[in-house]
C-alpha cells in the first residue's frame, strides 16, 4: 500500500507514544532526546523515559517518548504505543507487539530482513545504514531514521528537531550539522517515496 502524499506542513496535534529501540551505540537515546526537545520547542507536553542498565552493553537499548498537546499522566508506554523506531532485529520481536492497531513502525531495513507480521499497522522500511554510508558517515544512520519518523508521524516539526540537534552539537561540532541535515532529509524522502506496507 502506498503512502498518500501531502504538500501540507501542518502537524496533527495528538498524543504520540513512541518507542525507540536498537543496540547500544546506535544513537537511540539521542533520537529520543531530540524528539523530546523538539516537542517542548513546539509548545507541547513531553516525556522521555530511557532504559539504562546491562542491556545497554550489546543488548537492546530503548527509550520511550511521549509528545502531546495535553498533560501527560504517566511517561510509561504499556502496549499502547502509537509509533516505534526499530533499529535491529531483536527490537522488532520485542517491541512490535507493543504497537497498537493503526500505529506506525519505522524499520531500519539495513539490519532487519524480516517484515512486520502485522496487517493492522503501517510499517515503513528505511535502509538507514546504506543511506548513511552513501552520505559518508555510518554514524548518521539514526538521523536518517529520525527523519523518516518525523515525516511519517508529524508529531513534532522538522525545524524543531534540527534546531535541537544544532544546539546539541554546539560550536565544537557545528561542522557536522550540514551532513546530519542531509541525512534527516533523506529519511523523510524515503517516507514520501512510499516504502510502506499495512494500513
C-alpha positions in Angstrom: 0.0 0.0 0.0 1.5 3.3 -0.9 1.6 6.4 1.3 -0.7 9.1 0.4 1.5 12.1 0.0 0.6 15.6 1.1 2.1 19.0 0.5 0.9 20.3 3.8 3.4 21.1 6.5 0.9 21.2 9.3 1.1 18.7 12.1 -1.8 16.9 13.6 -1.8 17.5 17.3 -2.5 14.4 19.3 -0.7 12.2 21.8 2.2 10.4 20.2 3.6 7.5 22.2 6.8 6.4 20.7 9.2 3.5 21.5 12.7 3.8 20.1 14.8 0.7 20.3 18.0 -0.8 19.0 21.5 -1.8 20.1 23.5 0.4 22.4 25.6 2.8 20.3 23.1 3.3 17.6 22.0 6.8 18.9 18.7 5.6 20.4 18.9 8.0 23.4 19.9 10.9 21.2 16.9 10.4 18.9 14.6 10.4 22.0 16.2 13.5 23.4 15.9 15.3 20.1 12.2 14.4 19.8 11.5 15.5 23.4 13.3 18.8 23.0 11.6 19.4 19.7 8.2 18.8 21.3 9.0 21.3 24.1 10.1 23.9 21.5 6.9 23.3 19.6 5.0 24.1 22.7 3.8 20.6 23.5 3.9 18.4 26.7 6.7 15.8 26.5 8.2 12.9 28.5 11.4 11.0 27.8 12.0 7.7 29.6 15.3 6.0 28.9 16.2 2.4 29.6 19.7 2.1 31.1 21.4 -1.0 32.5 23.2 -4.2 31.5 21.2 -4.4 28.2 23.0 -1.2 27.0 26.2 -3.2 26.7 25.4 -5.1 23.4 21.7 -5.9 24.0 18.5 -4.0 23.3 18.6 -0.3 24.3 15.4 1.7 24.3 13.6 4.8 25.4 10.0 5.9 25.4 9.0 9.4 24.3 5.5 10.9 24.6 4.6 14.1 22.9 1.1 15.5 23.5 -1.0 18.7 23.4 -2.4 17.6 26.7 -1.0 16.8 30.1 0.8 13.5 30.2 -0.3 11.5 33.2 2.4 8.9 33.0 5.7 8.5 31.0 5.2 4.8 30.7 4.1 3.2 27.5 2.4 -0.2 28.1 1.3 -1.9 24.9 -0.3 1.3 23.6 2.4 2.8 21.6 1.3 4.8 18.6 4.7 4.6 16.8 8.1 2.9 17.1 11.6 3.2 15.7 13.1 -0.2 15.3 16.9 -0.3 14.6 17.6 -4.0 14.9 16.0 -7.5 14.7 15.8 -8.2 18.5 14.0 -5.0 19.0 11.5 -5.9 16.3 10.5 -9.0 18.1 10.4 -7.3 21.5 8.6 -4.1 20.7 6.4 -4.5 17.5 3.7 -6.3 19.6 3.5 -3.2 21.8 2.2 -1.1 19.0 -1.5 -0.5 19.0 -3.6 -1.1 15.8 -3.2 1.8 13.4 0.3 2.6 14.7 3.4 3.5 12.6 6.6 1.4 12.6 9.8 2.7 11.2 12.2 -0.2 10.5 15.9 0.0 9.7 15.8 -2.4 6.8 19.6 -2.4 6.6 19.8 -4.6 9.6 16.3 -6.2 9.6 15.4 -8.6 6.8 12.2 -9.6 8.4 8.9 -8.0 7.5 6.4 -6.9 10.2 4.0 -9.7 10.8 1.0 -7.4 11.4 -1.5 -6.1 8.9 -3.0 -3.6 11.4 0.0 -1.3 11.5 1.8 0.8 8.9 5.4 -0.4 8.5 7.9 1.8 6.7 11.2 0.2 5.7 14.2 2.6 5.5 17.7 1.4 4.6 19.3 3.7 7.1 22.8 2.2 7.1 23.1 2.3 3.3 21.9 5.9 3.1 24.3 7.0 5.9 27.2 5.2 4.1 26.2 6.9 0.9 26.4 10.2 2.6 29.8 9.4 4.0 29.3 8.5 7.7 27.6 5.5 9.2 27.0 7.3 12.4 24.3 9.3 10.8 22.1 6.3 10.4 20.0 7.4 13.4 19.4 10.8 11.7 18.1 9.1 8.6 15.7 7.0 10.6 14.6 10.0 12.7 13.9 12.0 9.5 11.6 9.2 8.4 9.9 9.0 11.7 9.2 12.8 11.8 7.9 12.8 8.2 5.6 9.8 8.9 4.2 10.9 12.3 4.3 14.7 12.1 4.3 14.6 15.9 6.9 17.4 16.0 8.2 19.8 13.4 11.3 19.0 11.4 12.6 22.5 12.1 12.4 22.0 15.8 14.3 18.6 15.6 17.1 20.2 13.5 17.3 23.2 15.9 17.6 20.7 18.8 20.3 18.9 17.0 22.2 22.1 16.2 22.1 23.0 19.9 23.2 19.5 20.9 26.2 19.6 18.5 27.3 23.1 19.8 30.0 25.2 18.3 32.7 22.4 18.5 30.7 20.1 16.3 28.8 22.7 14.2 30.6 21.4 11.1 28.6 18.2 11.3 25.3 19.9 11.0 25.0 20.1 7.2 25.7 16.4 6.8 23.2 15.5 9.5 20.6 17.8 8.0 21.1 15.9 4.7 20.7 12.6 6.4 17.5 13.7 8.1 16.1 14.9 4.8 16.9 11.6 3.1 14.9 9.8 5.7 11.9 11.9 5.0 12.3 11.3 1.3 12.0 7.5 1.9 8.6 8.0 3.5 7.4 10.2 0.7 8.5 7.6 -1.8 6.2 5.1 -0.2 8.3 2.3 1.2 5.4 1.0 3.2 3.1 -1.9 3.9 0.0 -2.2 6.1 -2.8 0.2 7.0 
